[in-house]
Amino acid sequence: MSLIERSMILPCKQSVHSREGIDSCEIHDLMREIGISKSAAKNLVFRLEEGSSSYNKSTAVHHLAIGSNWNGNRREFENAVNLSRIRSLSVFGKWKDFFISDKMRLLRVLDLEGTSGLADHHLEHIGKFLHLKYLSLRGCHGIYHLPASVGNLVRMETLDIKHTSIIKLPKAITRLRKLRYLRCGRLGVFGAGSYEAGEDMLKLARDRLSLLMFSSVRFCVACWAPQIMDDDMNRRDVCTVCCCNVFPLVARGLDPCSVVIPSGVNKLSELHTLGTVNIGRGKAIIQGIGSLKWLKKLRVAGVTRKNRREFFSALANLSNLESLLVRSVGMTGLDGCLDDYLTSAPAKSLQSLKLYGNLVKLPESVRELWDLSKLVLRSTRILEHEAAIEVLGKLPQLFSLRLLEKSFHGEDELRFTFHRGTFPSLKVLELNGIQGLRSVEFEEGAMDQLERLDFHGNRNEANAGTMFSGLASLPRLREFVLGNDNYKEGFVEDVRAQLAQNTSTPVLKR
């Protein structure tokens, strides 16, 4: 924030997830030129991109960044810098199989986030890089497995496999005793969009299983005898999806947005961040998580009627936990199992809580979470919405509240009224996909710190001029964000008119 105030970096994307309301920044043009100049002068980073020249190989270039517009070949790559000196490698754009070289014996950072064309066999020998501390494969959808050689990376501190196609981690992962950040969690199958869509995706997978059976068997046979069929690449890709994603997903009843971890997770005693992992396959996983005393951020799926009490009992051992996300797919959900944990001493230190699963009623013990600053509810199907809003409105530190799809039971008409003096610290409010929502009223003196209001609702439910009231009374409101371009014009004009009466001159974004 200090750099932003000095105009050295500039906010480029706003967010409802951070207290500052900023998701990412871009560097000022002048600062970028200074940075490039200083980097070149000190041989700090070599940017391999179209039009770049080679460095003197006697110079120790430690950081190599390969731009998305670089189209050179192996010879040009090996002649660019002395690969034996490289400490970190970042790849943007399309992967080429010579980007990782055996000469990079001192490699500590390998950042392949969003790299296209990366496949399992490209990582087969990753265990050779014994000094590796940071490995990011985030967003590499062609990665379905981690090789067993990953267990050789005993200096690893950060492993990010989020939004890959990995559904299960190898047993060798438990040998990474210095691991502090294990970030995982999938986008799902069939190209499903977000992390939050798991419940619908699992149903879709089961519905389509019978349609896939014949063709998937054919493709599996093709794996064993590829010479009898044509189009090797397409055959292999489809087969991998069926064998590594669809069938294990359905057979095990897994939440498609989570990753299965092996028993022995308790050996990763330095973990600070873990998730999203599935706890539905045995007590050993739950007990192992409960012994991770330094854990600060945890995301889990697979909470069921059979394991939920044992899981929340294990959470009570995590005295340093600050952020918790819990997913429960199905109607059993989280109903009746949160109270005991939320009244425990460790729960009082929670700063972020995200609940995805059937609650029916918001636990009264939520009012005791004095330090809670972020809360997300989705598929909680809360019946008594007025009582829930009353409890949440008394949380003194809550600055971000996201009420998402199916967070409240939508058979009857929902009318939200935020009363005077409630939500004293709230800066961000998101109302997204709440079925049956008919009106949202802000009384004078309610949410006097609110800066951003996000609304994404059904076009037919957004009545002309009757959905929102009291927007002019929000003294610090800066933005009203509409997540849909197809609202009735009367609704949009009413919102715009109310914002025009607000003395803080908030803007309407669509």
Buried (B, 14 or more C-beta within 10 A) or exposed (E): EEEEEEEBBEBEEBBBBBBEBBEEBEBBEEBEEEBEEEBEEEBEBBBBBEEBEEBEBEEEBBBBBBBBEBEBEEEEBBEBBBBBBBBBBBBBBBBBEEBBBEEBEBBBBBBBBBBBEBBBEBBEEBBBBEBBBBBBBBBBBBBBBBBEBBBBBEBBBBBBBBBBBBBBBBEBBBBBEBBBBBBBBBBBBEEBEEBBBBBBBBEBBEEBBEEBEEEBEBBEBBEEEEEEEEEEEEBBBBBBBBBBBBBBBBEBBBBBBBBBBBBBBBBBBBBBBBBBBBBBBEBBBBBBBBBBEBBBBBBBBBBBBEBBEBBBBBBBBBEEBBBBBBBBBBEBBBBBBBEBBBBBEBBEBBBBBBBBBBBBBBBEBBBBBEBBBBBBBBBBBBBBBEEBBBBBBEBEBBBBBBBBBBBBBBEEEBEBBBBEEBBBBBBBBBBBBBBBBBBBBBBEBBBBBBBBBBBBBBEEBBBEBEBBBBBBBBBBBBBBBBBEEEBBEEBBEBBEEBBEEBEEEBEBEE
